[in-house]
Amino acid sequence: MLKFYFNAAPNPNKVSLFLEETGLPVELVPVDTRKGDQFKPEFLKVNPNGKVPAIDDDGVFVFDSNAILLYLGEKTGKFLPKPLIERIPVLEWLMWQMGGFGPMPGQVHHFIALENEQDRAYGLKRYMAETRRLYGVLDRRLANHEFVAGELSVADFAILGWAWRHPRHKVELSDFPQVKRWYETLMARPATKRGMEAKLD
Ligand SMILES: N[C@@H](CCC(=O)N[C@@H](CS)C(=O)NCC(=O)O)C(=O)O
């Protein structure tokens, strides 16, 4: 059975969304990153990068959340269109998320917790501005697309994993009405809600 190595954090949550939405049978393997379980030799065999999520699909090891989404989408034929012309926007928005809409709010999460006011102020100014710029890009895209790539796809799951943390990176969704509409549509789906709430236990 598919083993899913995870903790309760944005990148594993993207995969939880896919698993809940498809109902794929899965064995959950919590990895307590606070205790350093991600650095244990047995886990590094699954993910040499020492981070979650990762999967072991009967001996096929895949790490990095968006690679896992592509693997599972391809394997199941769900949330990943086959025709290249339809797949390209999914790939674009997956790359957009991986390169920006994750690393940038992640930096806000880091700097907001710093005690040194000077370090904190510089980091927040830089990364909050970039995070808000990315929300603006997403808002403009969603103004004429129901979901980022047209139909609901793994790209929405990847982006939602981080948008769910908007209170932590201090973004008001009401400032981005199309993102708010998209977010509320997704969170009204029972499977999506369950996927976002996956806990370590
Ligand atoms: N690019 C990777 C990033 C994975 C990542 O940063 N995972 C975090 C949880 S969201 C983690 O494992 N943190 C523990 C650590 O860095 O030691 C992915 O998308 O899977």
The ligand as a MOL file (V3000), in Angstrom:
LIG
                    3D

  0  0  0     0  0            999 V3000
M  V30 BEGIN CTAB
M  V30 COUNTS 20 19 0 0 0
M  V30 BEGIN ATOM
M  V30 1 N 10.1470 21.5080 -1.6860 0
M  V30 2 C 9.7480 20.6070 -0.6420 0
M  V30 3 C 9.7880 21.3440 0.6850 0
M  V30 4 C 9.4450 20.4070 1.8420 0
M  V30 5 C 9.4950 21.1250 3.1720 0
M  V30 6 O 10.0580 22.2380 3.3200 0
M  V30 7 N 8.8750 20.4800 4.1600 0
M  V30 8 C 8.8400 21.0130 5.5000 0
M  V30 9 C 7.4080 20.8990 6.0280 0
M  V30 10 S 6.3310 21.9720 5.0830 0
M  V30 11 C 9.7830 20.2000 6.3900 0
M  V30 12 O 9.9600 19.0110 6.1820 0
M  V30 13 N 10.3950 20.8610 7.3910 0
M  V30 14 C 11.2830 20.2120 8.3120 0
M  V30 15 C 12.7180 20.5410 8.0430 0
M  V30 16 O 13.0020 21.3800 7.1580 0
M  V30 17 O 13.5970 19.9990 8.7340 0
M  V30 18 C 8.3350 20.0910 -0.9390 0
M  V30 19 O 7.5490 20.8410 -1.5380 0
M  V30 20 O 8.0270 18.9380 -0.6020 0
M  V30 END ATOM
M  V30 BEGIN BOND
M  V30 1 1 1 2
M  V30 2 1 2 3
M  V30 3 1 2 18
M  V30 4 1 3 4
M  V30 5 1 4 5
M  V30 6 2 5 6
M  V30 7 1 5 7
M  V30 8 1 7 8
M  V30 9 1 8 9
M  V30 10 1 8 11
M  V30 11 1 9 10
M  V30 12 2 11 12
M  V30 13 1 11 13
M  V30 14 1 13 14
M  V30 15 1 14 15
M  V30 16 2 15 16
M  V30 17 1 15 17
M  V30 18 2 18 19
M  V30 19 1 18 20
M  V30 END BOND
M  V30 END CTAB
M  END
